[in-house]
Amino acid sequence: MGRIGVLLLNLGGPDRLEDVRPFLYNLFSDPEIIRLPVPWLQSPLAWLISTLRAKKSQENYKKIGGGSPLRRITEAQAKDLESLLNQSGQEATVYIGMRYWHPFTEEAIARIKRDKPERLVILPLYPQFSISTSGSSFRVLERMWNVDPDLQKIPYTVIPSWYNHPGYLQSMAKLIGQRIDSLPDPAQGHVFFSAHGVPVSYVEEAGDPYQKEIEACAGLIMKTLGRSNDYTLAYQSRVGPVEWLKPYTDEAIQELAEKGVKELVVVPISFVSEHIETLEEIDQEYREVAEEAGIEIFSRVPALDTDPTFIQALADLVQKALHDRPILFAETVQPSEDTKLYPQERWEWGLTTSAEVWNGRLAMLGILALLAELLIGRGPLHAVGLL
């Protein structure tokens, strides 16, 4: 097989404190995150939310050194994957495309067009598919392919999700087993999976397979681990007053403490790299919740980062994708689910139940406040000095 390209997709994160607000602006400018009735509202609303949230987010990034390590770790993963593929006899170049910060997906595509690989494998660094992560990046790439004749000359295949890949499961089980064995009483260690949450409406109204894949993944990891330890799956990172997938991580920790659990082995199941949700939210916020609730040992399993077993799993995924039938952006059914890759076509907007759940009350109120500012020239933003 000739020279190939591998495009790793990830969220991205601010490198420095001054990057936080523009990073948040890019995040909330994504219509897959907040869907609005008219396109021209997207940028003003993104500006509003990013401005209001920037200070708090900067404080959180200060706690982990002043920026996200995600780019550095992803670059290391790409380097190791490229080296492993080339060592196996497959000439390959690995590219990085971040959704909301440098190096952006568009930057990666410019390099790919310049290099002209004979085939391209698109691999999201999200083990489980969600419309707000892999789906958002696929949507951007699909639009680029549809309008660019040069890109259309490059054969590609997409890997929608890989939560059930044996190598990935083995790498997770290995790290969890090491933490369990370090406990005073390994048999009493309660394995606590904490996954990034999504609003319930993603699953119930938009058909997102994320919850099913996360639940299946936790079960497969425990089966691979082969231990008798009890386990719990919970969801973190919820924002706003809307209903997100439950149980929530903080509440689940408190409930386990009330049941007498003393030793937690905490697993960031939906993350393959250390970043703000592992280093600040889990390591600091949830550790404090656990200690206050009476948990005596809070042992967090590290993210996979450049674990050799994990990198080998990525290489296996690439090799398999090259030999299987290509999966295209336009395909409507995922390999493991009878679900459209882009179920958000069924979403609604406006002051309906589904829209309020999806956008959140904060976003809807933000639109109204912004319109008031634009129409009458005064309002809450002027009052707090933001305009």
Secondary structure, DSSP 4 states (H G I P E B T S, - for coil): ---EEEEEEE----SSGGGHHHHHHHHHT-TTTS--SSGGGHHHHHHHHHHHHHHHHHHHHHTTTSS-SHHHHHHHHHHHHHHHHHHTT--EEEEEEESSSSSBHHHHHHHHHHH--SEEEEEES-SS--TTTHHHHHHHHHHHHHH-HHHHTS-EEE----TT-HHHHHHHHHHHHHHHHTSSSGGGPEEEEEEE--BHHHHHTT---HHHHHHHHHHHHHHHHT----EEEEEE---SSS-BSSSBHHHHHHHHHHTT--EEEEEETT-SS--HIIIIIIIIIIHHHHHHHT-SEEEEPPP-TT-HHHHHHHHHHHHHHHHSPP--TT--S-SSSSS-S-GGGG---SSSHHHHHHH-HHHHHHHHHHHHHHHHS-SHHHHTT--
